[in-house]
Amino acid sequence: MPGASHPSSLTSRIDSGPVTGEGPGAESSEHAVSNPAPTTAAMRKRSARGALVNDCTAQLQPRPAPLSALGRQYSCGDVRPHVDEELPMNTRTPLRASGPGTSRPQDVAPSPLLDRLAHVLATTQDLSASSDALALAASTWEESYHLSPQRGNILRALPLPESPVVLEIGARCGGLTRHLGELGGTVDALEPHHGMAQVARARCADLTSVVVHEATLDDVPLETTYDLVVAVDASDLLASQGLTTADLAERATALLRPGGLLLIAGDNPRGVRFQAGDSTPTIGRDGGAPLARLHQADVESAVRAAGLEPRSLLAFPDHRHTQLLFDHDALAAIDSQLLLALPSFPSPPYLDRPATFPEEHLWAAAVEAGTGAQHANAYVVLAGTAPAPVNAAASFWTVGRRAAQSAFNRIRQRGDELVVERALAFPGSLAPDGPLSIRPHTEAFVAGATLTRRLGSAASIDEARALLRGWRDLVIASCHEGEPVPWDLIPRNVVVTDDQRLVAIDQEWQLDGGDAEVILTRGCFWLTYDVAIARRPPSWLPVTGTTDVAALADLIADLAGCQLSAGWVDRLIDREAQHMSHVWPTDDRHSRAARARKEWHQLTDLSRTPPQTDGPTETTEPVSSEAFSTVVEALSSTNAALQQQVRDLELELRHAELIHRDHAIGLMATAEKLRDRHEMSQSSLRRARAKMSRLQKRNAAMKASATWRVGSFFVRPFNRLRRR
């Protein structure tokens, strides 16, 4: 890649330490000259001992993470400048003027996760908060936490100041930092972990207004500086510094400018996903202790004690990959059924294990009991000197799509009218390259049951026929020659009002080059799935003798009065697969053709699915408040017991590891002693052999001398006499 630093040179910049005169183990040049050079034996012995220590304590010794993959148009071993003269006037803050935070090398350890993230960032051109390439590169939950475009959703729905000066506590690897930097303001991001700070700098390398400090909240000068203080998943960082949420709120009050906001987001310990058996994730460099769950009421109390007014919103499936952010009371006042319709279940699990209880049933029971506000999965507390002006009852996003096809929707009050605003989630992304596109617009909020639900509960085939033909007429009236057609005008997106009018809702898609037949075929196919496959077929739909979705779809098309030619289901599947291939993100490794083939196979399998003959009814009996409380208490106690067992097992494992390490160190030390004794014995043996060699040479020289020969001449007769 042009401009990329060579990996080996970058590794030397990261991993190399000071040469002379720096660091606790460095020697001055005078000291080095005055000491005699060590002998070869001493050097060999010192090297052997050094290898021994490295072998037996490798996991205990701090060492820089091998982030050589970050050599991409910048030196990731260098911290961004903190000197005011080197920064534009509008990006100066007291924290930057005070210099870099205290580096904590003891926190640095090898991390496959950080190495993987570094490699992804080094090989990806688009590092933006809406990057499709980064979204596709994330293959695990931990990687998605740092790379997913959904990380910024909790901020996109909030009334943030324009070009704000932001302090982020706990930047991690820059997932949220990137979005904050793209707001156009100045960002000071605190991340005490060296490896994570390196990756965060790489993520924000092209944003000059972002500085990632290897510092903690204690390093921030208490001056009125910031318009926004963000603390998302910061409980472990605060705890490591001996700080509480109350301390955070007090310091944020001192740091915020007039009108500034403090944002705190975390997991709700009473959330239905945790009651259903999921556990809090770990977001460290590679595992570690799960994040502490802070009660929303405790956070609100701490904020009030600091003199700020909190405004709380609830999130599903969580505050990390948010799909729904809502004000519980405001949404319930509009229509309590929205509390059940907007959340999507089940929530993606943090751990690969099945839930012990259906999450959606727990949430339905909580809403029915009037305690839904206490059992959302996560919360976002927005606090300021005055209540934050959150003017939307609910904000929700589409997920998994490419950036150009992702929608952001809000339900809000506009004057005396309740409306739904639909817009692009990432307005700055590239325009779509296919026939489908998002249609930003505002539509009136319409209360009522969807056409799919009404058809599922229709008492007779005549009632179903009237509803279906009303939908057909609505589709024909909405399609005009030469104009884009409403691609998603299918029964699940049509509401039947109290006066039996059919009103289209959620019409975010428009299709170029389509006609009414395209919409009618889509509607018949997906209605068949909704009423006959996803649930038990209604009484008016004859499923006896039908073998798959395609056969039932023909029956529904006839009831709707649609004149469709033979083989329309196959043509629909081909067309649908091509259209959907433009919706999901693609890259060189995930081509559009491959995505179209995958969609085609999925739709083909779906069309061959036989209808259900027995299954759940359209509506289920709501769970009573007492039954819900009993289930919650039982699951809570079970979870608490299991978590305690996990902690006990972790302590036992750690104890066993320490004992094993002690034994290993003892054995290695014994081996070192034996090696020393062996070297001493070898040295003594060499000295003895050298002495013997010298004596043998002296003996040979003496025998070769004239004195020896003369003496032998006179002594030889006496030897013969002695032998006689």
MARFI-340308 format. One record per residue (C-alpha): residue in one letter; x, y, z. Coordinates in steps of 0.25 Angstrom, whole numbers, plus 5000, padded with zeros to 4 digits. Layout:
MARFI-340308
AXYZ...
//
This chain:
MARFI-340308
M500050005000P500650144996G501150215008A501150095018S502250085028H503049955027P502549865038S503949835043S504349975045L502950005052T503149885061S504549945065R503950075068I502850015077D503649905084S504949965086G505250035099P506250145102V507650125099T508450205109G508150295121E506650255121G505750155129P506050095142G506949985136A507850085128E509350105131S510050235128S511250235118E512250265129H511750145138A511850055126V513250095123S513750085137N513249945139P514149835134A513549745123P512949615128T513649485125T513149395114A512649295125A511949405133M511249455120R510849305117K510349285131R509549425131S508949385118A508549255123R507849315135G507249425127A506649315118L506149235130V505449365136N504849395122D504349245121C503749235135T503049375136A502749405122Q501249425125L501549515137Q502549615130P501949735123R502349755109P501749835097A500649775089P501249745075L500449845067S501349855055A500149845046L499849985050G500950045041R499950115031Q500250265028Y500650295042S501550255053C500650185063G501750185073D501750335074V500650405082R499950525075P500450655079H499950715092V500650855091D499750965088E500651035078E500550905069L499050905070P497950995063M497351095072N495951025072T496550895076R497350935089T496950885102P497550885116L497750735115R498550745102A499350865108S499750785120G500450685112P500250535110G499650455121T500450355129S500750235121R500450105129P501349995123Q500949895133D499549885126V500249845113A500149705110P500049615097S498649625091P498249545079L496949625078L497749755077D498649695067R497449655059L496849795060A498149855056H498249775044V496849805040L497149955041A498449945034T497849875022T496549955021Q496350085013D495050135019L495250155034S493950245036A492850215046S491950165034S493050075028D492449945021A493849885020L494049895035A492649835038L492949715029A494349695035A493749675049S493549525051T493349515066W492549595076E493849665082E494249705068S492849755065Y492849835078H494049915073L493749925058S492249925056P491550045050Q490450025061R491350075072G490950215069N489450195069I489250245084L489950375080R489250395066A487850405073L488250505083P488250665082L489750685083P490350825081E490950855068S492450845067P492550805082V493750795090V493650655095L494350575107E494150425105I494550335117G494950195112A495250205097R495550055096C495950035082G495250155076G493850105072L493150225078T494250315077R494250315062H492750355062L493050465072G494150515063E493250515051L492350615058G493350725054G493750765068T494950735077V495150605084D495950575096A495850415098L496450355110E496950215109P497950165119H498250035113H499450055103G499049945093M497649995092A498050145091Q498950105079V497750035072A496850155075R497950255069A497950165057R496450175055C496450325056A497750345049D497150435038L496350525049T497350635053S496350685064V496350545071V497450525082V497550395089H498250405103E498850295110A498250355123T497150345133L496050435138D497050475149D497950535139V496950635133P497050775138L495750825145E495450935136T494150975129T494550925116Y493550825110D492150825103L492050675105V492550565114V492350425110A492550305119V492050175112D492450045118A493350125127S493050055140D494349965140L495250085137L494650165148A494750045158S496150025155Q496450175159G495650155172L494550245166T493050235167T491950285158A491750395168D493150435166L492950435151A491750525152E492450625161R493650635152A492750645140T492050765146A493350835148L493750805134L492550845126R492250975120P490851045122G489850955114G490850845114L490350695115L490850575122L490550435116I490650305123A490150175117G490150035123D489549905125N488249895133P488449775143R486949755143G486949745127V486149635121R487349585113F488049555126Q486749495133A486749405121G488149355124D489149445116S490249495124T491049635124P492149635113T493549655115I494149765106G495649755110R496749725101D496449575102G495449545112G495549585127A494549615137P493149645132L492649795133A491949835146R490449855144L490049995150H488650015154Q487950125146A487350185159D488750195165V489350265153E488150365153S488350385168A489850415166V489550515155R488550585163A489550595175A490550665166G489450765162L489050715149E487750675143P487650535137R486850495125S486750345124L486550265111L486450115109A487150025099F486949895092P487749805090D488749885097H489450015097R490649965089H489949915076T488649995078Q487449965069L486450035078L486550155087F485250205094D484650285105H483750185112D482650275117A482550355104L482450235096A481450165105A480650295104I480550285089D480250135088S480650035098Q480649935087L481850005081L482649955094L482449815089A482549835074L483849915073P484849835080S485449715073F485649585080P486449505083S487549595086P488849545080P489549475091Y490849515097L491249365100D490949255090R489949185099P488449175098A487549255106T486849185118F485549265116P484949335104E485349485105E484149535097H483249465107L483949535119W483849665112A482349645109A482049605123A482849735128V482049825119E480749755123A481049775138G481449925136T482949905139G483549905126A484350035129Q485049945140H485449835130A485949885118N487349825114A488149955115Y487950105118V488550235114V488550355124L488750485118A488950595129G489150745129T488850875137A487450865130P486750735125A487250695112P486250735101V486050595095N484950615085A484750475080A483850365087A484650265080S485850245070F486150125063W487050075052T487149965042V488349875044G489249785036R489049865023R490149945015A490250085019A489550145007Q488350065010S488250075025A487050155031F486950245043N485450255048R484850345059I483450355065R483350495070Q482250605072R482250715062G481350825067D479950755069E480350645060L481050515063V481950475052V482950375048E484250435041R485050335032A486450375028L487850315024A488550265036F489850305029P489650425020G491050445016S491150295010L491350264996A490050264987P489450124985D489850064972G488549974970P487050004967L486750004982S486950134990I486450195003R485350305002P485550405013H484150455017T483250485028E481950415030A480750425040F480750325051V479550225049A479050145060G478450015057A478649865054T479549825042L478849755031T479649635033R479049625048R477649655043L477749545032G478249445043S477049475051A475949485040A474749405043S474449365029I474949355015D474049465010E474649565020A476049515016R475749535001A475249685004L476449715012L477349665001R476649734990G476749864997W478249844998R478349814983D477549944980L478550014989V479749964982I479149994968A478850134973S480250154978C480950114966H481150224955E481750204941G483150264940E483350284955P483950194966V482950094972P482850064987W483649934988D483149905002L481649925001I481349785006P480249745016R481249745028N481449895025V479949935024V479149975035V477649955036T477050075044D475750065053D474950115041Q475450005032R476350085024L477650025019V478850125021A480250095016I481350115027D482850095027Q483050125013E484550155013W484950075000Q484650114986L485050034974D485350094960G484850024948G483749944955D482249934954A481049884962E481249734959V482649744965I481949794978L480749694977T481649574976R482549614987G481349634996C480649504993F481949424995W482349495009L480849495014T480849345011Y482149335020D481549425031V480149355032A480549215029I481949185032A482349275044R481049245051R479949145050P479049175038P477749245040S476449165039W476049225025L477349185018P477249035013V478548975016T478148835014G478748775001T479748895000T481248855001D481948985001V481949135001A481849144986A480549064986L479949144997A480449274991D479649244978L478349234987I478649364993A478849434980D477549374975L476849434987A477449564985G477049564970C478449574965Q478549524950L479949454951S480549364941A481049234943G482449224950W482349354957V482949304969D484249264962R484349394956L484049464969I485149394975D486149424964R485749574965E485749574980A487149514981Q487749624972H487049734979M487549684993S488949674988H488949824987V488449845001W489549765009P490949815010T491949745000D493449754997D494549684990R494349564999H492849564999S492449594985R491049634981A490949514972A491249424984R490249504992A489149484981R489449334981K489249324996E487949404996W487449314984H487749184992Q487049245005L485849284997T485749154989D485849075002L484749165008S483849144997R483848994999T483549005013P482248935017P481249015025Q481048985039T479848895044D480048925058G480749035066P480549155074T479349235072E479249385067T479249435081T479749375094E479149395108P479849505115V480649465128S480249525141S481049615149E481149515160A481649405151F482649505144S483249545158T483349395162V484049365149V484949485150E485349445165A485549305161L486449335149S487149445157S487549355169T487949245159N488849345151A489449395164A489749255169L490349215155Q491149345155Q491749315169Q492049175164V492849235152R493549335161D493949215170L494449135159E495249255153L495849265167E496249125168L496749125154R497649245157H498149175170A498449055162E499249135152L500049205163I500349075169H500749015156R501549145153D502249135167H502648995165A503149025151I503949135156G504549045168L504848935158M505549035149A506349095160T506748955165A507148925150E507949055150K508649015163L509048875157R509448945144D510449035153R510948915160H511148845147E511948965141M512748965154S513048815153Q513448835138S514348955142S515048875153L515248755143R515848845132R516748905143A517248765147R517448715133A518248845130K519148815142M519248675138S519648715124R520748805130L521348705139Q521348605128K522148705119R523148735131N523348585133A523648565118A524548675118M525248625130K525448485124A526048545111S527148625119A528648585120T528548585135W527448475134R528248395125V529548395134G528748365146S528048255139F529448195136F529848185150V528548145156R528248035146P529247935153F528647955166N527247925160R527747795155L528247755168R526947795175R526147715166R527047595169
//
